[in-house]
């Protein structure tokens, strides 16, 4: 493990921001840290980056000095600097031994080669975020801490940043804090869910999703689905039915075997045409709401 903590605690007066956090992050993984506002994610990243000291507990980071890098949620640069100057300044500060060609290399990876000579005051929000990542990785960090790297971006900007983060897999250990659950599900192989300063779950995405949410089916009918919903609610293997017009049902079951045997029959007896019937795949958002509600 490259990052491990035991009972990590941070208090500000009477307020407890972190309450016994146990982290275990494998080298080379992409770890997604999710949680509602005030969960303690930013405080945890600041402690991992060495910007704040914990009140108690133990923290071990198996990385060389100067090889832990943090990208804040809204990176800011002097408007008159060019993109190349921003990244080169970062190189000189953290890794002056690296050749200047390293600057152009990371700018190319960030998709900023054509804009490298322009003043960053004219960069879009997405370009600034990609520039921040380039300036953060130019020193070849072993641990990369990203605080909400795509939260303020439009869909196109988010796609650019997520692709860039995905490309870092295996080259550095990435810890990404985010409240955009779909982003975490897309690029991270390990998930940590926080609430009120505590880690509620930590593990692979597969182990998180497996068995966490109740099995359900999504059914689309042509016509009024209300009477069909009433028939389904009377079934012993159905625990709930949500009507989602027009003609859509979400059927929550407690026994998949019985559902597979009898659901089609109940729908056939309704005399309404069935457009589609599919099992609902568990996703991170459903599990997150289940854990934090």
Residue pairs with C-beta under 8 A, 6 or more apart in sequence:
1 24
1 25
1 26
1 27
1 62
2 25
2 26
2 27
2 28
2 61
2 62
2 63
2 142
2 143
2 173
3 23
3 24
3 25
3 48
3 59
3 60
3 61
3 62
3 143
3 173
3 175
4 23
4 24
4 25
4 59
4 60
5 21
5 22
5 23
5 57
5 58
5 59
5 60
6 22
6 57
6 58
7 20
7 21
7 22
7 56
7 57
7 58
8 18
8 20
8 21
8 22
8 23
8 44
8 47
8 54
8 56
8 57
8 58
8 59
9 16
9 18
9 19
9 20
9 21
9 54
9 55
9 56
9 57
10 16
10 17
10 18
10 40
10 43
10 47
10 52
10 54
10 55
10 197
11 17
11 55
16 197
17 40
17 43
17 197
18 40
18 43
18 44
18 47
18 54
18 55
18 197
19 40
19 196
19 197
19 198
20 57
20 198
21 40
21 44
21 57
21 194
21 197
21 198
21 199
22 199
22 202
23 44
23 192
23 199
23 202
24 202
25 31
25 173
25 175
25 190
26 173
26 190
27 62
27 173
28 169
28 170
28 172
28 173
29 173
29 174
29 189
29 190
30 165
30 166
30 168
30 169
30 173
30 174
30 176
30 187
30 188
30 189
30 190
31 173
31 174
31 175
31 176
31 188
31 189
31 190
31 191
31 192
32 176
32 178
32 184
32 185
32 187
32 188
32 190
32 191
32 192
33 41
33 44
33 45
33 175
33 176
33 177
33 178
33 192
33 194
34 41
34 177
34 178
34 179
34 181
34 184
34 191
34 192
34 193
34 194
34 284
34 288
35 41
35 179
35 193
35 194
35 195
35 292
36 179
36 195
36 292
37 179
38 196
39 194
39 195
39 196
39 197
40 194
40 196
40 197
40 198
41 147
41 177
41 194
42 73
42 147
42 177
43 52
44 177
44 194
45 70
45 145
45 147
45 175
45 177
46 52
46 70
47 53
47 54
47 59
48 59
48 61
48 68
48 70
48 143
48 145
48 175
49 68
49 69
49 70
49 145
50 68
51 70
61 68
61 143
63 141
63 142
63 143
64 142
66 94
66 95
66 139
67 139
67 140
67 141
67 142
67 143
68 141
68 142
68 143
68 145
69 94
69 136
69 137
69 139
69 141
69 143
69 144
69 145
70 136
70 145
70 147
71 132
71 133
71 136
71 144
71 145
71 146
71 147
71 149
72 132
72 147
73 147
73 148
73 149
73 151
73 152
74 152
75 128
75 129
75 131
75 132
75 135
77 86
77 120
77 128
77 131
78 120
79 119
79 120
79 121
80 119
80 121
81 89
81 119
81 120
82 116
82 117
82 118
82 119
82 120
83 107
83 112
83 115
83 116
83 117
83 118
83 120
83 123
83 127
83 131
83 134
84 103
84 104
84 107
84 116
84 117
86 120
86 131
86 135
87 103
87 106
87 107
87 131
87 134
87 135
87 138
88 100
88 103
89 135
90 135
90 136
90 138
90 139
91 98
91 100
91 102
91 103
91 138
91 139
94 138
94 139
95 102
95 138
95 139
95 140
98 138
98 139
98 140
102 138
102 140
103 138
104 113
104 116
106 134
106 137
106 138
107 113
107 116
107 134
109 134
109 137
109 164
109 167
110 130
110 131
110 133
110 134
110 164
111 130
111 160
111 164
112 127
112 130
112 131
112 134
115 123
115 127
120 127
120 128
120 131
123 131
124 157
125 152
125 153
125 154
125 157
126 153
126 154
126 156
126 157
126 158
126 160
126 161
129 149
129 150
129 152
129 153
129 157
129 161
130 160
130 161
130 164
132 149
133 146
133 149
133 161
133 164
133 165
136 144
137 144
137 168
137 172
140 172
141 172
142 172
142 173
143 172
143 173
143 175
144 168
144 172
144 173
144 174
144 175
145 175
145 177
146 165
146 174
146 175
146 176
146 177
147 177
148 177
148 178
148 179
149 161
149 165
149 176
149 178
150 157
150 158
150 161
150 162
150 178
150 180
150 183
151 178
151 179
151 180
153 161
158 180
158 183
162 183
162 186
162 187
165 174
165 176
165 187
166 186
166 187
168 174
169 187
169 189
176 184
176 187
176 188
178 184
181 283
181 284
181 285
181 288
182 284
182 285
184 191
184 284
185 205
185 283
185 284
188 205
189 204
189 205
190 202
190 203
190 204
190 205
191 201
191 202
191 203
191 204
191 205
191 208
191 284
192 199
192 201
192 202
193 199
193 200
193 201
193 202
193 208
193 288
193 291
193 292
194 200
195 291
195 292
200 291
200 292
201 208
201 291
205 284
208 284
208 287
209 282
209 283
209 284
209 287
210 282
212 282
212 286
212 287
212 290
212 291
213 282
213 286
213 287
213 290
214 239
214 252
214 253
214 254
215 252
215 253
215 254
215 256
215 259
215 279
215 280
216 250
216 251
216 252
216 253
216 279
216 280
217 249
217 250
217 251
217 253
217 259
217 263
217 277
217 278
217 279
217 280
218 248
218 249
218 250
218 251
218 276
218 277
218 278
218 279
218 280
219 225
219 248
219 249
219 250
219 251
219 267
219 274
219 276
219 277
220 247
220 248
220 249
220 274
220 275
220 276
220 277
221 228
221 247
221 248
221 249
221 267
221 270
221 272
221 273
221 274
221 275
222 247
222 272
222 273
222 274
222 275
223 247
223 272
223 273
224 247
224 272
225 243
225 245
225 247
225 248
225 249
225 272
226 243
227 270
228 249
228 266
228 267
228 270
228 272
229 241
229 243
229 249
231 266
231 269
231 270
232 238
232 241
232 249
232 251
232 266
233 240
233 241
235 262
235 266
236 258
237 253
237 254
237 255
237 258
237 259
237 262
238 251
238 252
238 253
238 254
238 259
239 252
239 253
239 254
240 251
240 252
241 249
241 250
241 251
241 252
242 249
242 250
242 252
243 249
244 250
247 272
247 275
250 280
251 259
251 263
253 259
253 263
263 277
264 277
267 274
267 277
268 274
